[in-house]
Amino acid sequence: MKIDKVDFFTEENSIDVVVSRNSEAKDERLKEVMAVITRKLHEAVREIEPTQDEWFKAIMFLTDTGHMCDEWRQEFILLSDVLGVSMLVDAVNNRKPSGASESTVMGPFYVEGAPELEMGANICLDQKGEDMLIRGRILDGEGNPISDALIDVWQANDEGFYDVQQKGIQPEYNLRGLFRTGPDGEYWFRAVKPKFYPIPDDGPVGKLLGQLGRHPNRPAHLHYIIKAEGFQSLTTHIFDPDDPYIGSDAVFGVKESLLAKFDKITDASRAAELEFDGWFWQVEHDFVLAKA
């Protein structure tokens, strides 16, 4: 029996053989993506030369990661985060012109439906923690104020927990709120100083971090989503530069431009104006939006 020439699978030609099998793919983008993934995976196997036992352990790690996922938790996203892939995808999809504020990952604790509040409102509903004033401006690339910009803010409390993690302990929508800028582009609100916190580390991803000698902590930060007509939406954080984990964020979300200065203010009269009991933290940070 005559057999037409076939490229049978070998260690040397594995990439070409597998990629060629996908030549009739109906989706060109899928074919392109799978060609790159196949090439990188085969190159990794050739470089690492895993044993059969090591390869099975890798398969079981992915299996355990899938078993950890449910409607409340996505362990694969966590894996993407700790490998820096989430931040890289964010960077690729949010390239900004020079001078525009940088983005970072949203994180898993965003909640829709937070109330829109009057400028200056205190988003800390249970009055726990060290008082803080946050203020700044929303600007365009030329430094002009942007009016009617919608600012969606949320943060963890002074113990490192979001309200959705402590239902029945923290009030609903604690440390969350929406604010809208006026003609001056200024924003300000009151809150409490956030604290660093660990990402979920009780699953396979947490065990991997431990084996790699890495901690699971994220440095203290505040979340922002800023939207304005005619401008690109910005999802970002501001970080406390003095946090002990500022240089080793478990998910690589820190960017130098997002470091904000946290000043301790001991002016009693100013504290009284803000309805604070004593000294407080003051943070000032402007955001520059890129045009749509």
C-alpha positions as protocol buffer text, in pm:
chain_id: "A"
residue {
  index: 1
  type: MET
  ca { x: 0 y: 0 z: 0 }
}
residue {
  index: 2
  type: LYS
  ca { x: 136 y: 338 z: -100 }
}
residue {
  index: 3
  type: ILE
  ca { x: 132 y: 606 z: 169 }
}
residue {
  index: 4
  type: ASP
  ca { x: 142 y: 972 z: 73 }
}
residue {
  index: 5
  type: LYS
  ca { x: 427 y: 1168 z: 225 }
}
residue {
  index: 6
  type: VAL
  ca { x: 338 y: 1250 z: 582 }
}
residue {
  index: 7
  type: ASP
  ca { x: 530 y: 1447 z: 840 }
}
residue {
  index: 8
  type: PHE
  ca { x: 512 y: 1213 z: 1135 }
}
residue {
  index: 9
  type: PHE
  ca { x: 560 y: 1357 z: 1482 }
}
residue {
  index: 10
  type: THR
  ca { x: 919 y: 1370 z: 1611 }
}
residue {
  index: 11
  type: GLU
  ca { x: 1094 y: 1558 z: 1884 }
}
residue {
  index: 12
  type: GLU
  ca { x: 1259 y: 1781 z: 1622 }
}
residue {
  index: 13
  type: ASN
  ca { x: 952 y: 1873 z: 1415 }
}
residue {
  index: 14
  type: SER
  ca { x: 682 y: 1866 z: 1684 }
}
residue {
  index: 15
  type: ILE
  ca { x: 586 y: 2233 z: 1647 }
}
residue {
  index: 16
  type: ASP
  ca { x: 545 y: 2223 z: 1270 }
}
residue {
  index: 17
  type: VAL
  ca { x: 343 y: 1900 z: 1279 }
}
residue {
  index: 18
  type: VAL
  ca { x: 97 y: 2022 z: 1544 }
}
residue {
  index: 19
  type: VAL
  ca { x: 55 y: 2369 z: 1392 }
}
residue {
  index: 20
  type: SER
  ca { x: -3 y: 2223 z: 1044 }
}
residue {
  index: 21
  type: ARG
  ca { x: -290 y: 2010 z: 1176 }
}
residue {
  index: 22
  type: ASN
  ca { x: -476 y: 2335 z: 1256 }
}
residue {
  index: 23
  type: SER
  ca { x: -447 y: 2472 z: 901 }
}
residue {
  index: 24
  type: GLU
  ca { x: -820 y: 2428 z: 833 }
}
residue {
  index: 25
  type: ALA
  ca { x: -931 y: 2621 z: 1142 }
}
residue {
  index: 26
  type: LYS
  ca { x: -1243 y: 2827 z: 1073 }
}
residue {
  index: 27
  type: ASP
  ca { x: -1128 y: 3117 z: 1288 }
}
residue {
  index: 28
  type: GLU
  ca { x: -803 y: 3278 z: 1170 }
}
residue {
  index: 29
  type: ARG
  ca { x: -741 y: 3449 z: 1504 }
}
residue {
  index: 30
  type: LEU
  ca { x: -780 y: 3118 z: 1686 }
}
residue {
  index: 31
  type: LYS
  ca { x: -537 y: 2954 z: 1444 }
}
residue {
  index: 32
  type: GLU
  ca { x: -284 y: 3233 z: 1504 }
}
residue {
  index: 33
  type: VAL
  ca { x: -322 y: 3215 z: 1881 }
}
residue {
  index: 34
  type: MET
  ca { x: -288 y: 2836 z: 1893 }
}
residue {
  index: 35
  type: ALA
  ca { x: 22 y: 2847 z: 1672 }
}
residue {
  index: 36
  type: VAL
  ca { x: 194 y: 3082 z: 1919 }
}
residue {
  index: 37
  type: ILE
  ca { x: 81 y: 2886 z: 2226 }
}
residue {
  index: 38
  type: THR
  ca { x: 189 y: 2556 z: 2069 }
}
residue {
  index: 39
  type: ARG
  ca { x: 531 y: 2695 z: 1980 }
}
residue {
  index: 40
  type: LYS
  ca { x: 592 y: 2840 z: 2326 }
}
residue {
  index: 41
  type: LEU
  ca { x: 475 y: 2526 z: 2508 }
}
residue {
  index: 42
  type: HIS
  ca { x: 688 y: 2294 z: 2297 }
}
residue {
  index: 43
  type: GLU
  ca { x: 989 y: 2524 z: 2338 }
}
residue {
  index: 44
  type: ALA
  ca { x: 937 y: 2520 z: 2715 }
}
residue {
  index: 45
  type: VAL
  ca { x: 920 y: 2138 z: 2724 }
}
residue {
  index: 46
  type: ARG
  ca { x: 1239 y: 2111 z: 2520 }
}
residue {
  index: 47
  type: GLU
  ca { x: 1420 y: 2353 z: 2750 }
}
residue {
  index: 48
  type: ILE
  ca { x: 1292 y: 2209 z: 3078 }
}
residue {
  index: 49
  type: GLU
  ca { x: 1286 y: 1841 z: 2975 }
}
residue {
  index: 50
  type: PRO
  ca { x: 1031 y: 1748 z: 3245 }
}
residue {
  index: 51
  type: THR
  ca { x: 1008 y: 1393 z: 3370 }
}
residue {
  index: 52
  type: GLN
  ca { x: 677 y: 1210 z: 3330 }
}
residue {
  index: 53
  type: ASP
  ca { x: 621 y: 1253 z: 3703 }
}
residue {
  index: 54
  type: GLU
  ca { x: 687 y: 1628 z: 3685 }
}
residue {
  index: 55
  type: TRP
  ca { x: 450 y: 1665 z: 3391 }
}
residue {
  index: 56
  type: PHE
  ca { x: 176 y: 1476 z: 3578 }
}
residue {
  index: 57
  type: LYS
  ca { x: 224 y: 1704 z: 3880 }
}
residue {
  index: 58
  type: ALA
  ca { x: 177 y: 2004 z: 3649 }
}
residue {
  index: 59
  type: ILE
  ca { x: -146 y: 1851 z: 3514 }
}
residue {
  index: 60
  type: MET
  ca { x: -270 y: 1787 z: 3868 }
}
residue {
  index: 61
  type: PHE
  ca { x: -185 y: 2146 z: 3969 }
}
residue {
  index: 62
  type: LEU
  ca { x: -409 y: 2275 z: 3689 }
}
residue {
  index: 63
  type: THR
  ca { x: -676 y: 2022 z: 3785 }
}
residue {
  index: 64
  type: ASP
  ca { x: -669 y: 2139 z: 4148 }
}
residue {
  index: 65
  type: THR
  ca { x: -682 y: 2500 z: 4030 }
}
residue {
  index: 66
  type: GLY
  ca { x: -999 y: 2426 z: 3836 }
}
residue {
  index: 67
  type: HIS
  ca { x: -1157 y: 2247 z: 4131 }
}
residue {
  index: 68
  type: MET
  ca { x: -1099 y: 2560 z: 4343 }
}
residue {
  index: 69
  type: CYS
  ca { x: -1310 y: 2775 z: 4111 }
}
residue {
  index: 70
  type: ASP
  ca { x: -1674 y: 2854 z: 4185 }
}
residue {
  index: 71
  type: GLU
  ca { x: -1913 y: 3148 z: 4143 }
}
residue {
  index: 72
  type: TRP
  ca { x: -1730 y: 3341 z: 4413 }
}
residue {
  index: 73
  type: ARG
  ca { x: -1370 y: 3252 z: 4335 }
}
residue {
  index: 74
  type: GLN
  ca { x: -1166 y: 3225 z: 4015 }
}
residue {
  index: 75
  type: GLU
  ca { x: -838 y: 3051 z: 4097 }
}
residue {
  index: 76
  type: PHE
  ca { x: -720 y: 3069 z: 3734 }
}
residue {
  index: 77
  type: ILE
  ca { x: -740 y: 3449 z: 3745 }
}
residue {
  index: 78
  type: LEU
  ca { x: -540 y: 3434 z: 4067 }
}
residue {
  index: 79
  type: LEU
  ca { x: -282 y: 3221 z: 3888 }
}
residue {
  index: 80
  type: SER
  ca { x: -271 y: 3473 z: 3604 }
}
residue {
  index: 81
  type: ASP
  ca { x: -225 y: 3751 z: 3862 }
}
residue {
  index: 82
  type: VAL
  ca { x: 69 y: 3598 z: 4049 }
}
residue {
  index: 83
  type: LEU
  ca { x: 247 y: 3513 z: 3722 }
}
residue {
  index: 84
  type: GLY
  ca { x: 223 y: 3878 z: 3615 }
}
residue {
  index: 85
  type: VAL
  ca { x: 11 y: 3785 z: 3312 }
}
residue {
  index: 86
  type: SER
  ca { x: -293 y: 3987 z: 3424 }
}
residue {
  index: 87
  type: MET
  ca { x: -83 y: 4300 z: 3451 }
}
residue {
  index: 88
  type: LEU
  ca { x: 79 y: 4236 z: 3113 }
}
residue {
  index: 89
  type: VAL
  ca { x: -262 y: 4192 z: 2946 }
}
residue {
  index: 90
  type: ASP
  ca { x: -375 y: 4514 z: 3116 }
}
residue {
  index: 91
  type: ALA
  ca { x: -66 y: 4698 z: 2989 }
}
residue {
  index: 92
  type: VAL
  ca { x: -112 y: 4571 z: 2633 }
}
residue {
  index: 93
  type: ASN
  ca { x: -476 y: 4681 z: 2631 }
}
residue {
  index: 94
  type: ASN
  ca { x: -422 y: 5017 z: 2801 }
}
residue {
  index: 95
  type: ARG
  ca { x: -129 y: 5181 z: 2627 }
}
residue {
  index: 96
  type: LYS
  ca { x: -156 y: 5550 z: 2712 }
}
residue {
  index: 97
  type: PRO
  ca { x: -14 y: 5863 z: 2552 }
}
residue {
  index: 98
  type: SER
  ca { x: 269 y: 6033 z: 2737 }
}
residue {
  index: 99
  type: GLY
  ca { x: 146 y: 6209 z: 3050 }
}
residue {
  index: 100
  type: ALA
  ca { x: -177 y: 6012 z: 3091 }
}
residue {
  index: 101
  type: SER
  ca { x: -232 y: 5826 z: 3418 }
}
residue {
  index: 102
  type: GLU
  ca { x: -145 y: 5458 z: 3410 }
}
residue {
  index: 103
  type: SER
  ca { x: -393 y: 5178 z: 3466 }
}
residue {
  index: 104
  type: THR
  ca { x: -367 y: 4868 z: 3679 }
}
residue {
  index: 105
  type: VAL
  ca { x: -580 y: 4559 z: 3745 }
}
residue {
  index: 106
  type: MET
  ca { x: -933 y: 4603 z: 3881 }
}
residue {
  index: 107
  type: GLY
  ca { x: -909 y: 4328 z: 4141 }
}
residue {
  index: 108
  type: PRO
  ca { x: -1183 y: 4086 z: 4244 }
}
residue {
  index: 109
  type: PHE
  ca { x: -1371 y: 4301 z: 4497 }
}
residue {
  index: 110
  type: TYR
  ca { x: -1538 y: 4561 z: 4276 }
}
residue {
  index: 111
  type: VAL
  ca { x: -1914 y: 4590 z: 4336 }
}
residue {
  index: 112
  type: GLU
  ca { x: -2160 y: 4764 z: 4108 }
}
residue {
  index: 113
  type: GLY
  ca { x: -2432 y: 4985 z: 4249 }
}
residue {
  index: 114
  type: ALA
  ca { x: -2234 y: 5187 z: 4503 }
}
residue {
  index: 115
  type: PRO
  ca { x: -2422 y: 5507 z: 4592 }
}
residue {
  index: 116
  type: GLU
  ca { x: -2340 y: 5841 z: 4430 }
}
residue {
  index: 117
  type: LEU
  ca { x: -2244 y: 6079 z: 4711 }
}
residue {
  index: 118
  type: GLU
  ca { x: -2197 y: 6450 z: 4758 }
}
residue {
  index: 119
  type: MET
  ca { x: -1840 y: 6563 z: 4713 }
}
residue {
  index: 120
  type: GLY
  ca { x: -1659 y: 6542 z: 5045 }
}
residue {
  index: 121
  type: ALA
  ca { x: -1871 y: 6261 z: 5188 }
}
residue {
  index: 122
  type: ASN
  ca { x: -1717 y: 6007 z: 5422 }
}
residue {
  index: 123
  type: ILE
  ca { x: -1727 y: 5660 z: 5263 }
}
residue {
  index: 124
  type: CYS
  ca { x: -1631 y: 5493 z: 5591 }
}
residue {
  index: 125
  type: LEU
  ca { x: -1968 y: 5398 z: 5738 }
}
residue {
  index: 126
  type: ASP
  ca { x: -1853 y: 5222 z: 6055 }
}
residue {
  index: 127
  type: GLN
  ca { x: -1603 y: 5489 z: 6168 }
}
residue {
  index: 128
  type: LYS
  ca { x: -1327 y: 5232 z: 6221 }
}
residue {
  index: 129
  type: GLY
  ca { x: -967 y: 5313 z: 6138 }
}
residue {
  index: 130
  type: GLU
  ca { x: -739 y: 5615 z: 6098 }
}
residue {
  index: 131
  type: ASP
  ca { x: -919 y: 5905 z: 5931 }
}
residue {
  index: 132
  type: MET
  ca { x: -803 y: 6011 z: 5586 }
}
residue {
  index: 133
  type: LEU
  ca { x: -875 y: 6291 z: 5341 }
}
residue {
  index: 134
  type: ILE
  ca { x: -823 y: 6214 z: 4971 }
}
residue {
  index: 135
  type: ARG
  ca { x: -832 y: 6488 z: 4711 }
}
residue {
  index: 136
  type: GLY
  ca { x: -704 y: 6584 z: 4370 }
}
residue {
  index: 137
  type: ARG
  ca { x: -811 y: 6683 z: 4020 }
}
residue {
  index: 138
  type: ILE
  ca { x: -922 y: 6506 z: 3705 }
}
residue {
  index: 139
  type: LEU
  ca { x: -741 y: 6663 z: 3408 }
}
residue {
  index: 140
  type: ASP
  ca { x: -701 y: 6623 z: 3034 }
}
residue {
  index: 141
  type: GLY
  ca { x: -365 y: 6589 z: 2860 }
}
residue {
  index: 142
  type: GLU
  ca { x: -323 y: 6966 z: 2843 }
}
residue {
  index: 143
  type: GLY
  ca { x: -384 y: 7013 z: 3214 }
}
residue {
  index: 144
  type: ASN
  ca { x: -739 y: 7140 z: 3179 }
}
residue {
  index: 145
  type: PRO
  ca { x: -996 y: 7030 z: 3438 }
}
residue {
  index: 146
  type: ILE
  ca { x: -1256 y: 6774 z: 3331 }
}
residue {
  index: 147
  type: SER
  ca { x: -1603 y: 6846 z: 3461 }
}
residue {
  index: 148
  type: ASP
  ca { x: -1872 y: 6583 z: 3518 }
}
residue {
  index: 149
  type: ALA
  ca { x: -1616 y: 6305 z: 3549 }
}
residue {
  index: 150
  type: LEU
  ca { x: -1755 y: 6009 z: 3740 }
}
residue {
  index: 151
  type: ILE
  ca { x: -1518 y: 5869 z: 4003 }
}
residue {
  index: 152
  type: ASP
  ca { x: -1593 y: 5523 z: 4143 }
}
residue {
  index: 153
  type: VAL
  ca { x: -1380 y: 5448 z: 4452 }
}
residue {
  index: 154
  type: TRP
  ca { x: -1347 y: 5149 z: 4684 }
}
residue {
  index: 155
  type: GLN
  ca { x: -1093 y: 5020 z: 4934 }
}
residue {
  index: 156
  type: ALA
  ca { x: -1021 y: 4769 z: 5208 }
}
residue {
  index: 157
  type: ASN
  ca { x: -1062 y: 4871 z: 5570 }
}
residue {
  index: 158
  type: ASP
  ca { x: -793 y: 4916 z: 5833 }
}
residue {
  index: 159
  type: GLU
  ca { x: -778 y: 4538 z: 5883 }
}
residue {
  index: 160
  type: GLY
  ca { x: -732 y: 4459 z: 5513 }
}
residue {
  index: 161
  type: PHE
  ca { x: -1088 y: 4342 z: 5440 }
}
residue {
  index: 162
  type: TYR
  ca { x: -1345 y: 4462 z: 5187 }
}
residue {
  index: 163
  type: ASP
  ca { x: -1711 y: 4484 z: 5286 }
}
residue {
  index: 164
  type: VAL
  ca { x: -1804 y: 4184 z: 5069 }
}
residue {
  index: 165
  type: GLN
  ca { x: -1556 y: 3973 z: 5267 }
}
residue {
  index: 166
  type: GLN
  ca { x: -1721 y: 4064 z: 5597 }
}
residue {
  index: 167
  type: LYS
  ca { x: -2093 y: 4064 z: 5533 }
}
residue {
  index: 168
  type: GLY
  ca { x: -2273 y: 4116 z: 5861 }
}
residue {
  index: 169
  type: ILE
  ca { x: -1962 y: 4278 z: 6009 }
}
residue {
  index: 170
  type: GLN
  ca { x: -1907 y: 4574 z: 5779 }
}
residue {
  index: 171
  type: PRO
  ca { x: -2206 y: 4777 z: 5655 }
}
residue {
  index: 172
  type: GLU
  ca { x: -2311 y: 4724 z: 5293 }
}
residue {
  index: 173
  type: TYR
  ca { x: -2116 y: 4954 z: 5057 }
}
residue {
  index: 174
  type: ASN
  ca { x: -1872 y: 5042 z: 5334 }
}
residue {
  index: 175
  type: LEU
  ca { x: -1571 y: 5224 z: 5190 }
}
residue {
  index: 176
  type: ARG
  ca { x: -1731 y: 5259 z: 4846 }
}
residue {
  index: 177
  type: GLY
  ca { x: -1881 y: 5554 z: 4666 }
}
residue {
  index: 178
  type: LEU
  ca { x: -1931 y: 5749 z: 4345 }
}
residue {
  index: 179
  type: PHE
  ca { x: -1839 y: 6115 z: 4307 }
}
residue {
  index: 180
  type: ARG
  ca { x: -1885 y: 6356 z: 4016 }
}
residue {
  index: 181
  type: THR
  ca { x: -1651 y: 6648 z: 3949 }
}
residue {
  index: 182
  type: GLY
  ca { x: -1765 y: 7004 z: 3897 }
}
residue {
  index: 183
  type: PRO
  ca { x: -1623 y: 7263 z: 3652 }
}
residue {
  index: 184
  type: ASP
  ca { x: -1294 y: 7280 z: 3847 }
}
residue {
  index: 185
  type: GLY
  ca { x: -1231 y: 6905 z: 3796 }
}
residue {
  index: 186
  type: GLU
  ca { x: -1160 y: 6867 z: 4167 }
}
residue {
  index: 187
  type: TYR
  ca { x: -1258 y: 6572 z: 4379 }
}
residue {
  index: 188
  type: TRP
  ca { x: -1233 y: 6506 z: 4750 }
}
residue {
  index: 189
  type: PHE
  ca { x: -1376 y: 6257 z: 4994 }
}
residue {
  index: 190
  type: ARG
  ca { x: -1310 y: 6118 z: 5338 }
}
residue {
  index: 191
  type: ALA
  ca { x: -1219 y: 5759 z: 5422 }
}
residue {
  index: 192
  type: VAL
  ca { x: -976 y: 5565 z: 5642 }
}
residue {
  index: 193
  type: LYS
  ca { x: -618 y: 5461 z: 5577 }
}
residue {
  index: 194
  type: PRO
  ca { x: -622 y: 5117 z: 5407 }
}
residue {
  index: 195
  type: LYS
  ca { x: -397 y: 4829 z: 5507 }
}
residue {
  index: 196
  type: PHE
  ca { x: -210 y: 4566 z: 5310 }
}
residue {
  index: 197
  type: TYR
  ca { x: -387 y: 4232 z: 5277 }
}
residue {
  index: 198
  type: PRO
  ca { x: -319 y: 3881 z: 5141 }
}
residue {
  index: 199
  type: ILE
  ca { x: -475 y: 3745 z: 4825 }
}
residue {
  index: 200
  type: PRO
  ca { x: -653 y: 3410 z: 4885 }
}
residue {
  index: 201
  type: ASP
  ca { x: -367 y: 3169 z: 4959 }
}
residue {
  index: 202
  type: ASP
  ca { x: -550 y: 2859 z: 5080 }
}
residue {
  index: 203
  type: GLY
  ca { x: -557 y: 2698 z: 4734 }
}
residue {
  index: 204
  type: PRO
  ca { x: -305 y: 2562 z: 4484 }
}
residue {
  index: 205
  type: VAL
  ca { x: -190 y: 2911 z: 4383 }
}
residue {
  index: 206
  type: GLY
  ca { x: -115 y: 3000 z: 4744 }
}
residue {
  index: 207
  type: LYS
  ca { x: 78 y: 2676 z: 4788 }
}
residue {
  index: 208
  type: LEU
  ca { x: 276 y: 2757 z: 4474 }
}
residue {
  index: 209
  type: LEU
  ca { x: 369 y: 3098 z: 4614 }
}
residue {
  index: 210
  type: GLY
  ca { x: 490 y: 2934 z: 4933 }
}
residue {
  index: 211
  type: GLN
  ca { x: 703 y: 2688 z: 4740 }
}
residue {
  index: 212
  type: LEU
  ca { x: 851 y: 2977 z: 4544 }
}
residue {
  index: 213
  type: GLY
  ca { x: 937 y: 3164 z: 4864 }
}
residue {
  index: 214
  type: ARG
  ca { x: 691 y: 3443 z: 4787 }
}
residue {
  index: 215
  type: HIS
  ca { x: 438 y: 3612 z: 5018 }
}
residue {
  index: 216
  type: PRO
  ca { x: 72 y: 3660 z: 4915 }
}
residue {
  index: 217
  type: ASN
  ca { x: 35 y: 4025 z: 5018 }
}
residue {
  index: 218
  type: ARG
  ca { x: -83 y: 4330 z: 4826 }
}
residue {
  index: 219
  type: PRO
  ca { x: 35 y: 4670 z: 4954 }
}
residue {
  index: 220
  type: ALA
  ca { x: -223 y: 4919 z: 5082 }
}
residue {
  index: 221
  type: HIS
  ca { x: -412 y: 5097 z: 4805 }
}
residue {
  index: 222
  type: LEU
  ca { x: -730 y: 5270 z: 4695 }
}
residue {
  index: 223
  type: HIS
  ca { x: -917 y: 5168 z: 4380 }
}
residue {
  index: 224
  type: TYR
  ca { x: -1048 y: 5409 z: 4117 }
}
residue {
  index: 225
  type: ILE
  ca { x: -1254 y: 5382 z: 3801 }
}
residue {
  index: 226
  type: ILE
  ca { x: -1277 y: 5723 z: 3633 }
}
residue {
  index: 227
  type: LYS
  ca { x: -1506 y: 5791 z: 3338 }
}
residue {
  index: 228
  type: ALA
  ca { x: -1575 y: 6109 z: 3142 }
}
residue {
  index: 229
  type: GLU
  ca { x: -1738 y: 6173 z: 2807 }
}
residue {
  index: 230
  type: GLY
  ca { x: -1481 y: 6196 z: 2529 }
}
residue {
  index: 231
  type: PHE
  ca { x: -1208 y: 6024 z: 2732 }
}
residue {
  index: 232
  type: GLN
  ca { x: -1084 y: 5670 z: 2784 }
}
residue {
  index: 233
  type: SER
  ca { x: -1208 y: 5506 z: 3102 }
}
residue {
  index: 234
  type: LEU
  ca { x: -929 y: 5461 z: 3359 }
}
residue {
  index: 235
  type: THR
  ca { x: -914 y: 5171 z: 3606 }
}
residue {
  index: 236
  type: THR
  ca { x: -630 y: 5221 z: 3851 }
}
residue {
  index: 237
  type: HIS
  ca { x: -507 y: 5239 z: 4212 }
}
residue {
  index: 238
  type: ILE
  ca { x: -307 y: 5475 z: 4425 }
}
residue {
  index: 239
  type: PHE
  ca { x: -58 y: 5317 z: 4665 }
}
residue {
  index: 240
  type: ASP
  ca { x: 103 y: 5402 z: 4998 }
}
residue {
  index: 241
  type: PRO
  ca { x: 477 y: 5425 z: 4918 }
}
residue {
  index: 242
  type: ASP
  ca { x: 568 y: 5344 z: 5279 }
}
residue {
  index: 243
  type: ASP
  ca { x: 382 y: 5012 z: 5283 }
}
residue {
  index: 244
  type: PRO
  ca { x: 612 y: 4718 z: 5371 }
}
residue {
  index: 245
  type: TYR
  ca { x: 505 y: 4532 z: 5054 }
}
residue {
  index: 246
  type: ILE
  ca { x: 525 y: 4821 z: 4809 }
}
residue {
  index: 247
  type: GLY
  ca { x: 818 y: 4663 z: 4625 }
}
residue {
  index: 248
  type: SER
  ca { x: 684 y: 4309 z: 4619 }
}
residue {
  index: 249
  type: ASP
  ca { x: 312 y: 4323 z: 4534 }
}
residue {
  index: 250
  type: ALA
  ca { x: 198 y: 3962 z: 4489 }
}
residue {
  index: 251
  type: VAL
  ca { x: 14 y: 4052 z: 4166 }
}
residue {
  index: 252
  type: PHE
  ca { x: 266 y: 4309 z: 4030 }
}
residue {
  index: 253
  type: GLY
  ca { x: 5 y: 4590 z: 4029 }
}
residue {
  index: 254
  type: VAL
  ca { x: 229 y: 4871 z: 4157 }
}
residue {
  index: 255
  type: LYS
  ca { x: 356 y: 5131 z: 3912 }
}
residue {
  index: 256
  type: GLU
  ca { x: 583 y: 5414 z: 4018 }
}
residue {
  index: 257
  type: SER
  ca { x: 346 y: 5680 z: 3884 }
}
residue {
  index: 258
  type: LEU
  ca { x: 70 y: 5550 z: 4112 }
}
residue {
  index: 259
  type: LEU
  ca { x: 258 y: 5611 z: 4436 }
}
residue {
  index: 260
  type: ALA
  ca { x: 81 y: 5881 z: 4638 }
}
residue {
  index: 261
  type: LYS
  ca { x: 215 y: 6076 z: 4933 }
}
residue {
  index: 262
  type: PHE
  ca { x: 40 y: 6004 z: 5264 }
}
residue {
  index: 263
  type: ASP
  ca { x: 91 y: 6304 z: 5495 }
}
residue {
  index: 264
  type: LYS
  ca { x: 2 y: 6298 z: 5864 }
}
residue {
  index: 265
  type: ILE
  ca { x: -186 y: 6619 z: 5955 }
}
residue {
  index: 266
  type: THR
  ca { x: -204 y: 6729 z: 6319 }
}
residue {
  index: 267
  type: ASP
  ca { x: -390 y: 7060 z: 6265 }
}
residue {
  index: 268
  type: ALA
  ca { x: -676 y: 7037 z: 6517 }
}
residue {
  index: 269
  type: SER
  ca { x: -885 y: 7311 z: 6353 }
}
residue {
  index: 270
  type: ARG
  ca { x: -859 y: 7145 z: 6012 }
}
residue {
  index: 271
  type: ALA
  ca { x: -952 y: 6810 z: 6168 }
}
residue {
  index: 272
  type: ALA
  ca { x: -1259 y: 6970 z: 6325 }
}
residue {
  index: 273
  type: GLU
  ca { x: -1365 y: 7113 z: 5988 }
}
residue {
  index: 274
  type: LEU
  ca { x: -1354 y: 6763 z: 5844 }
}
residue {
  index: 275
  type: GLU
  ca { x: -1536 y: 6618 z: 6148 }
}
residue {
  index: 276
  type: PHE
  ca { x: -1236 y: 6409 z: 6242 }
}
residue {
  index: 277
  type: ASP
  ca { x: -1160 y: 6346 z: 6609 }
}
residue {
  index: 278
  type: GLY
  ca { x: -788 y: 6419 z: 6589 }
}
residue {
  index: 279
  type: TRP
  ca { x: -495 y: 6389 z: 6353 }
}
residue {
  index: 280
  type: PHE
  ca { x: -560 y: 6243 z: 6008 }
}
residue {
  index: 281
  type: TRP
  ca { x: -390 y: 6133 z: 5687 }
}
residue {
  index: 282
  type: GLN
  ca { x: -403 y: 6352 z: 5379 }
}
residue {
  index: 283
  type: VAL
  ca { x: -349 y: 6221 z: 5026 }
}
residue {
  index: 284
  type: GLU
  ca { x: -339 y: 6433 z: 4711 }
}
residue {
  index: 285
  type: HIS
  ca { x: -330 y: 6274 z: 4367 }
}
residue {
  index: 286
  type: ASP
  ca { x: -430 y: 6406 z: 4025 }
}
residue {
  index: 287
  type: PHE
  ca { x: -539 y: 6185 z: 3735 }
}
residue {
  index: 288
  type: VAL
  ca { x: -488 y: 6264 z: 3367 }
}
residue {
  index: 289
  type: LEU
  ca { x: -731 y: 6100 z: 3124 }
}
residue {
  index: 290
  type: ALA
  ca { x: -641 y: 6013 z: 2766 }
}
residue {
  index: 291
  type: LYS
  ca { x: -884 y: 6120 z: 2496 }
}
residue {
  index: 292
  type: ALA
  ca { x: -1106 y: 5851 z: 2347 }
}
